[in-house]
Every structure is written in C-alpha cells, then in structure tokens.
C-alpha cells in the first residue's frame, strides 16, 4: 500500500476532501518525525511504538573486494508492533 492509497482510504472512510486527508496524513508523519528527532518515543496504542536506538560502530566487509571497512555508529528509527497489530496479522 502506498502513501497515495492510504490517503484515498482516509478520504473514503472519513468522508473528507482529499486535500484535508493529505494535510492530516502529512501532519501525522511530521509529528512522528519531529518527536523522534527530539529523542522521544511515539506510542500508538494498539498499533505500535516508534523509537530511536543507537547502532554501535562496527567492522564490516566490502562485498565486492572483501576489504574490511569501518562502519560508524548511527541512530536508527525502530518500530515495535503492538499486540493488536501482531494479532491481526497472524
């Protein structure tokens, strides 16, 4: 399902204009992104939790040459599915 398909589903289910659904969806994504940038967790009860975790620096290999390379530490966004979502997809 694409972003456009989700917006169309919102329009259909909520009975609102496409421009309103697009703004609402964009606002939701911006709010989640902003919170994660601040290091905050975002919990959507029944759906799941978005959080930032730190990935440690490590050594890796260049698959083409086999040379060892250094991979620096970085922050990554993680998603952990909630119980309702897990149960729905089983």
N, C-alpha and C positions, 0 to 999 in steps of 0.2 A: 504494500500500500504506500503510495507516495503522499507528499505533503498536499498536493492538489486534491487527491482523492479524499484525504481526511477533511479538508476544508469543504468539499462538496457534501460529505456526510454530515458535517455540522450544520450546513445550510438546510439540508433535508430534515434533519432531526429537530433542530431548534426553530425552524421556520423564520430565519433571519436572512438578510441580504448577504450576498457573497462578500461584499466589501467589509461588512461587520464581522463576519466569520474569519476573514483573513486577518483583520486587525486584532481580534481576540486571540487567534492562534499565535500570531507574531508576538503579541504581548506576553503570552504564557511562556513561549520559548525564551524571550528576552529576560523574563523574570527568573527562570531557572538558570540561565547562563550567568546572569548578574550575581545571583546568590552563590553559585559555585565559584565564581571569580573571587568572591569575598571569603571563601573557605567554609561556607555554610552548607549544611545538608538540606536537601529538598525532599520532603516526605509526602507522598500522595497516598493516603491511607487506602488500602485495598489494591493499589496498583504497584507501588514500589518506592524505592529511595535512590536518589541520585546523590553521590558524594565524590569528593576529590581524595585521591590517595597518592602517595609518593612512591615512585618506582625508583629503586636504588640503582646506582651506577653499576655497570657490569661489563664483562668482556664478551664480545660476540665474534662471529666469523663472517667474512665477506664470502657469500656462497659462490661467487664467480672465481675468485682467486684463492680462497682458503685462508687468506691473511687474517690475523687476529686484529680486531678493532675495539676501541673503547666506546661504549655507549654511555653517555652521561645520564645522570639522574634527571627525572622529569616528573611533573604532576600529570595525572590522567583522570578523566571522569569515569566513574564506575556507576553501574546500575544494578541494584539488587531487587529482584521481583518480589512483590508482596504475596501473601498467602492466597488471596482471591485470584490473582493473576496466575500463580502456579497451578492452582486447582482447575482453573478454566482451560488451560492448555494441555492438561494431562489426558 
